[in-house]
Amino acid sequence: MADEVAREHIPTVIADEVHIVYRVHGAKTGRGSATAALSRIVRRGGERGVRKVHAVRGVSFVAYRGEAIGLIGSNGSGKSTLLRAIAGLLPPEGGKVYTDGQPSLLGVNAALMNDLTGERNVVLGGLAMGMSREQIKERYQEIVDFSGINEKGDFITLPMRTYSSGMQARLRFSIAAAKDHDVLMIDEALATGDRKFQKRSEDRIRELRKHAGTVFLVSHSNKSIRDTCDRVLWLERGELRLDGPTEEVLKEYEKFTGK
C-alpha cells in the first residue's frame, strides 16, 4: 500500500502558469514598397499585420504516475494546444512545463506516410517511438490485430492513402499502444472506430496506467472520458475552469453545455 501511495504521488507533468500565444501573419497588406513597410515596422517596434491569439491562459496543474486525465471543453478552448505544449511542440509564451520522462502525442491528424503501406508505417512508427527492429517484429502481428484493419481484407499491405480516416486512426493508436509510455497524450483517437475497438483502446489505456504511465485523453465523448479517466481538466477559452474527479467535473460541464 505504501508503494502504491508513493507511486501515485510521483509527478510526471507540471504545468506552471502556462500561456500559449499563436501569431497569425498576413492579416492586412499596407501601401507602398516592402522597404518602406519594413522601415515603418522597425520605427514602431511592432509587427504589422500580425494578430495574436491567446490560446492557453495561465494553466497550472500537476499530473501523477498512474493517472488517466481527461481534457474537456468547447471547440477552441485550448485542449489540443495544451497537449502540444506538454509534448514540447509549442514553446510557452509564459510559464513553464516540466515533464518526467518522454511525452508522446498521438493525434488523429498526426502525419502518416500515405504512399507507404501500413506494414512500412508500423515499422517507421515503432522506430520513431524508440522501439528496436526486433521489438517491432515481435509485436507486429499484435499491432495489426489490435487495429482490426485486416478484418475485411489484407489492408495492411496497401498504401495508407487507400485507408479511411477511421482505419488510419486505429492503426496509429495501435502503433502507439504497442509501447509503454511515460506520458501518452491521445487527441480524439477513441472517437474513431466501432465500440469493439474503443473497448480495446480503453483496456489498453488501463494497462498503460498500471505500468506507472500517465495518460491524457482529449475527447468530445463524455462516455469515453467516464469509462477511461479518473480525473478531468475542464478548459474554457484557454483557462482552466475546473480540475477534479471525473464525475464531479463532468456534471458541472454538462450543466454548462446543457447536454
C-alpha angles and dihedrals in degrees: 000000000000090000091051092051091047092049093049091055098051105108119228100174129026119185111191115192092318119194122185120191125186120204116213111201130204099035092150139358121231133215126264134027126330090246092055091047091051091050091053092050093050092049092048093045092221141094118266117212094013121126119196121217115196098210100169121030121198098317117179130178142132122229121200136206114276095025127127108203124192122210115208136171144112121302109286094021093127102259098129091038090056091051091051090053092051089050090054094246095116122042113223117246086214137003128025141270118209122189133186107214129352118318116215121201118207113188133170088234095049113132119270125183099244096190093055125079124253087253093058092045090054089055096044093044091051092049090048089056091053099259119144121239088250092054091048091050091051093050099035098101091043089055093050093045092047092053092052092210092130095055092098100032145329094297095148089075093052127088114270090241088072092059125096116241089255093053091049092050093048093051091046092053091046092054092048093045092054090078131056110243133204089215122005119187118195120193110199095314092133091058089074129076132025127304091267092060092044089054091051089049093050091049090051091051089055089052091051090053091052088058089060095261127138121229126200117194125192110196141152088207110093088192092059089049092049093047095046113026135066095189134036135203112203114203123189124177090347095305128110102244099176138000120187149091113341100247095046094051095042092052091055091044092051090051088052095049096035091232 
